[in-house]
């Protein structure tokens, strides 16, 4: 059976004054823990990691590990613009008990392939044999990972996979052709669980599934059944949710507010949803919760 992991990317809740809402973040974590999904992506893009300070990182990682570890696999994101800071975050997460890690490529300044390789080699050493995922998101970082570089990275002792965001499906296929058979590829495209699987991925990292896990679970089940009618119906539901909520953290937090889970906002610069958007969020929550 083809592997179809759903790894939920978890939002971070912030108070109206911009301070960390740890209690609200805990309630979101508890909500995600009940999803039935295979894993959780902690403090990635959906978690607004560039706006989280080190002491907040420590508090959030400790909390998420406590809330999630008995239910699904927490993958802690430790990526940073510098190797020094990424290794520091890795050591904090390891001390707190993290067992799986992901790191976005260095970002902001251009980086050569050798520099990117050295960054991941240092992180591979820092996790000391625990699993590490290479997080590729060139539209946000400005740093690409060629197939040749991915082939090199896959040879590092702790690198077990990659998460790729906003790359075409043929990029997934190209990576699959150069990495070992057991190398894990996750797409960051929420709705592409099946399409990315057909291209060589083993699952999806989905922020939308943090709010509405039900249609994603139904799509995975339909895919496993092989019933095309069920697949088409489940895909249509996932497409509907992704169209309305998508990768928009402000809309996710509005959904949590409607659900009575948490009343947080974004710390980063996101546009709050309009009344019309809120009405559509209410519609999909009523349909898919």
C-alpha positions as CSV (number, residue, x, y, z in Angstrom):
1,X,0.0,0.0,0.0
2,X,1.3,3.5,-0.9
3,X,2.3,5.5,2.1
4,X,0.1,8.6,2.6
5,X,1.0,10.4,5.7
6,X,-0.8,13.5,6.8
7,X,1.4,15.7,8.9
8,X,-0.4,18.6,10.4
9,X,1.4,22.0,10.4
10,X,0.4,23.7,13.7
11,X,-0.3,27.4,14.0
12,X,1.0,29.4,16.9
13,X,-1.5,31.6,18.8
14,X,-0.6,35.2,19.8
15,X,-2.4,37.6,22.0
16,X,-3.9,40.8,20.7
17,X,-0.9,42.8,21.9
18,X,1.4,40.5,19.9
19,X,2.7,38.5,22.9
20,X,2.8,34.7,22.8
21,X,-0.5,33.0,23.7
22,X,0.9,29.8,25.2
23,X,-2.4,28.7,26.6
24,X,-4.1,29.2,23.2
25,X,-1.3,27.4,21.5
26,X,-1.7,24.5,23.9
27,X,-5.4,24.3,23.1
28,X,-4.6,24.1,19.4
29,X,-2.0,21.4,20.1
30,X,-4.6,19.4,22.0
31,X,-7.1,19.8,19.1
32,X,-4.5,18.6,16.6
33,X,-3.6,15.6,18.9
34,X,-7.2,14.3,18.3
35,X,-7.0,14.5,14.5
36,X,-5.9,10.9,13.8
37,X,-3.2,12.2,11.5
38,X,0.3,10.6,11.4
39,X,2.4,13.6,12.5
40,X,2.6,17.2,13.4
41,X,5.0,19.9,12.1
42,X,5.9,22.2,15.0
43,X,7.1,25.8,14.5
44,X,7.3,25.7,10.7
45,X,6.0,28.4,8.4
46,X,2.4,27.9,9.7
47,X,3.8,28.3,13.2
48,X,5.4,31.7,12.2
49,X,8.8,30.5,13.2
50,X,10.7,33.7,12.0
51,X,8.7,35.7,14.6
52,X,9.3,33.4,17.6
53,X,12.1,34.2,20.1
54,X,14.4,31.6,21.6
55,X,12.7,31.5,25.0
56,X,9.3,31.2,23.2
57,X,10.7,28.4,21.0
58,X,11.7,26.5,24.1
59,X,8.3,27.0,25.8
60,X,6.4,26.0,22.6
61,X,8.5,22.9,21.9
62,X,8.2,21.7,25.4
63,X,4.5,22.2,25.4
64,X,3.9,20.5,22.0
65,X,6.0,17.5,22.8
66,X,4.0,17.0,26.0
67,X,0.6,17.4,24.2
68,X,1.4,15.5,21.0
69,X,3.9,12.7,21.6
70,X,1.3,10.1,22.9
71,X,-0.8,10.7,19.8
72,X,1.3,11.4,16.7
73,X,4.9,12.1,15.6
74,X,6.0,15.7,16.4
75,X,8.6,17.0,13.9
76,X,10.2,20.0,15.4
77,X,11.4,22.7,12.9
78,X,14.8,24.1,13.8
79,X,15.7,26.0,10.6
80,X,17.3,29.4,10.7
81,X,19.2,31.8,8.5
82,X,22.5,30.8,10.0
83,X,24.0,27.4,10.8
84,X,25.0,28.7,14.3
85,X,21.4,29.5,15.3
86,X,19.9,26.4,13.7
87,X,22.3,24.2,15.7
88,X,21.4,26.1,18.8
89,X,17.7,25.5,18.3
90,X,18.4,21.8,17.5
91,X,20.3,21.4,20.8
92,X,17.4,23.0,22.7
93,X,14.9,20.8,21.1
94,X,17.0,17.7,21.7
95,X,17.3,18.6,25.4
96,X,13.5,18.8,25.6
97,X,13.1,15.4,24.1
98,X,12.4,16.0,20.4
99,X,12.9,12.9,18.3
100,X,12.4,14.2,14.8
101,X,13.6,17.4,13.2
102,X,13.2,19.6,10.1
103,X,15.1,22.6,8.9
104,X,14.4,25.0,6.2
105,X,17.3,26.0,4.0
106,X,19.3,29.0,5.0
107,X,17.4,32.1,3.9
108,X,17.5,35.8,3.1
109,X,21.1,35.9,1.7
110,X,22.1,33.8,-1.4
111,X,23.8,30.5,-0.5
112,X,25.9,28.2,-2.7
113,X,25.2,24.5,-2.9
114,X,28.3,23.8,-0.8
115,X,27.1,26.3,1.9
116,X,23.7,24.6,2.0
117,X,25.3,21.2,2.2
118,X,27.6,22.3,5.1
119,X,24.5,23.7,6.9
120,X,22.7,20.4,6.8
121,X,25.9,18.5,7.6
122,X,26.2,20.5,10.8
123,X,22.5,19.8,11.6
124,X,23.0,16.1,10.8
125,X,25.8,16.0,13.4
126,X,23.7,18.0,15.9
127,X,20.7,15.6,15.9
128,X,23.1,12.7,16.6
129,X,21.4,10.0,14.6
130,X,17.8,11.2,15.0
131,X,15.7,11.8,11.8
132,X,16.2,15.1,10.0
133,X,14.1,16.5,7.1
134,X,15.4,19.0,4.6
135,X,12.7,21.8,4.2
136,X,12.8,23.3,0.7
137,X,10.8,26.5,0.1
138,X,12.6,28.6,-2.5
139,X,9.7,31.1,-2.9
140,X,10.3,32.2,0.7
141,X,14.0,31.6,1.2
142,X,15.4,32.5,-2.2
143,X,17.5,29.3,-2.0
144,X,16.9,26.4,-4.4
145,X,17.9,22.7,-3.9
146,X,18.9,21.1,-7.1
147,X,18.4,17.4,-7.7
148,X,22.2,17.0,-7.5
149,X,22.2,18.7,-4.1
150,X,19.3,16.7,-2.8
151,X,21.2,13.5,-3.9
152,X,24.1,14.7,-1.8
153,X,22.0,15.7,1.2
154,X,20.3,12.3,1.2
155,X,23.6,10.7,1.9
156,X,24.1,12.5,5.2
157,X,23.7,10.1,8.1
158,X,20.6,11.7,9.7
159,X,18.8,13.1,6.7
160,X,15.7,10.8,6.1
161,X,13.6,13.0,3.9
162,X,12.4,16.4,2.6
163,X,9.4,18.7,2.8
164,X,8.9,20.7,-0.4
165,X,6.6,23.7,-0.7
166,X,5.3,25.4,-3.8
167,X,7.3,23.2,-6.2
168,X,5.7,21.6,-9.2
169,X,5.0,17.9,-9.1
170,X,7.7,17.1,-11.6
171,X,10.2,18.5,-9.0
172,X,9.0,15.8,-6.6
173,X,9.5,13.2,-9.3
174,X,13.0,14.5,-10.0
175,X,14.0,14.2,-6.4
176,X,12.5,10.7,-6.1
177,X,14.7,9.6,-9.0
178,X,17.9,10.5,-7.2
179,X,17.2,9.6,-3.5
180,X,17.1,6.2,-1.8
181,X,13.9,4.2,-2.0
182,X,13.2,4.7,1.8
183,X,13.8,8.5,1.6
184,X,10.6,10.3,2.6
185,X,9.2,13.2,0.5
186,X,6.4,15.3,1.8
187,X,4.7,18.0,-0.2
188,X,3.6,21.2,1.4
189,X,0.6,21.5,-1.0
190,X,-2.4,20.6,1.2
191,X,-4.6,19.4,-1.5
192,X,-2.0,17.3,-3.3
193,X,-2.0,14.2,-1.1
194,X,-2.9,11.9,-4.1
195,X,-1.3,13.9,-6.9
196,X,2.0,14.2,-5.0
197,X,1.8,10.5,-4.1
198,X,1.6,9.7,-7.8
199,X,4.7,11.8,-8.3
200,X,6.7,10.0,-5.7
201,X,5.8,11.6,-2.4
202,X,4.7,9.7,0.8
203,X,2.5,12.4,2.2
204,X,1.6,16.0,2.8
205,X,2.4,18.6,5.5
206,X,-0.9,20.5,5.8
207,X,-1.8,23.5,7.8
208,X,-5.4,23.3,6.7
209,X,-5.7,19.9,8.3
210,X,-5.0,21.5,11.6
211,X,-8.4,23.0,11.5
212,X,-10.4,20.4,9.4
213,X,-8.7,17.0,9.6
214,X,-11.8,15.1,8.6
215,X,-11.8,15.6,4.8
216,X,-8.0,14.9,4.7
217,X,-8.5,11.6,6.6
218,X,-11.4,10.7,4.2
219,X,-9.2,11.4,1.2
220,X,-6.4,9.1,2.6
221,X,-9.0,6.4,3.3
222,X,-10.5,6.8,-0.2
223,X,-7.1,6.6,-1.8
224,X,-6.3,3.4,0.1
225,X,-9.7,1.9,-1.0
226,X,-9.0,2.6,-4.6
227,X,-12.6,3.6,-5.2
228,X,-12.5,6.4,-7.8
229,X,-15.9,7.7,-6.9
230,X,-14.9,8.0,-3.2
231,X,-11.6,9.6,-4.2
232,X,-13.3,12.2,-6.4
233,X,-15.8,13.1,-3.7
234,X,-13.1,13.3,-1.0
235,X,-10.8,15.3,-3.2
236,X,-13.6,17.8,-3.9
237,X,-14.1,18.3,-0.2
238,X,-10.4,18.9,0.4
239,X,-10.3,21.3,-2.5
240,X,-13.2,23.2,-1.0
241,X,-11.5,23.6,2.3
242,X,-8.2,24.5,0.8
243,X,-9.8,27.2,-1.4
244,X,-11.4,28.9,1.6
245,X,-8.7,28.5,4.3
246,X,-5.5,27.6,2.3
247,X,-2.2,28.4,3.7
248,X,-3.6,31.6,5.3
249,X,-2.8,31.5,9.1
250,X,-5.1,34.4,9.8
251,X,-8.0,32.3,8.4
252,X,-6.9,29.3,10.3
253,X,-7.0,31.4,13.5
254,X,-10.4,32.7,12.6
255,X,-11.5,29.1,12.3
256,X,-10.2,28.3,15.7
257,X,-12.1,31.3,17.1
258,X,-15.3,30.1,15.5
259,X,-14.7,26.6,16.9
260,X,-14.1,28.0,20.4
261,X,-10.6,26.5,20.5
262,X,-8.4,29.6,20.7
263,X,-8.8,33.4,20.3
264,X,-5.3,34.2,18.9
265,X,-4.0,36.3,16.1
266,X,-1.0,36.3,13.8
267,X,2.2,38.0,15.0
268,X,3.4,38.3,11.4
269,X,1.8,40.6,8.8
270,X,-1.3,38.8,7.7
271,X,-4.5,40.4,6.5
272,X,-7.4,39.6,8.7
273,X,-10.3,37.8,6.8
274,X,-13.1,40.0,5.5
275,X,-16.7,39.4,6.6
276,X,-17.3,37.5,3.4
277,X,-14.3,35.3,4.0
278,X,-15.5,34.6,7.6
279,X,-18.9,33.6,6.2
280,X,-17.2,31.1,3.9
281,X,-15.0,29.8,6.8
282,X,-18.1,29.2,8.8
283,X,-19.6,27.3,5.9
284,X,-16.7,24.9,5.5
285,X,-16.5,24.4,9.3
286,X,-20.1,23.4,9.4
287,X,-19.6,21.1,6.4
288,X,-16.4,19.4,7.4
289,X,-16.0,19.3,11.2
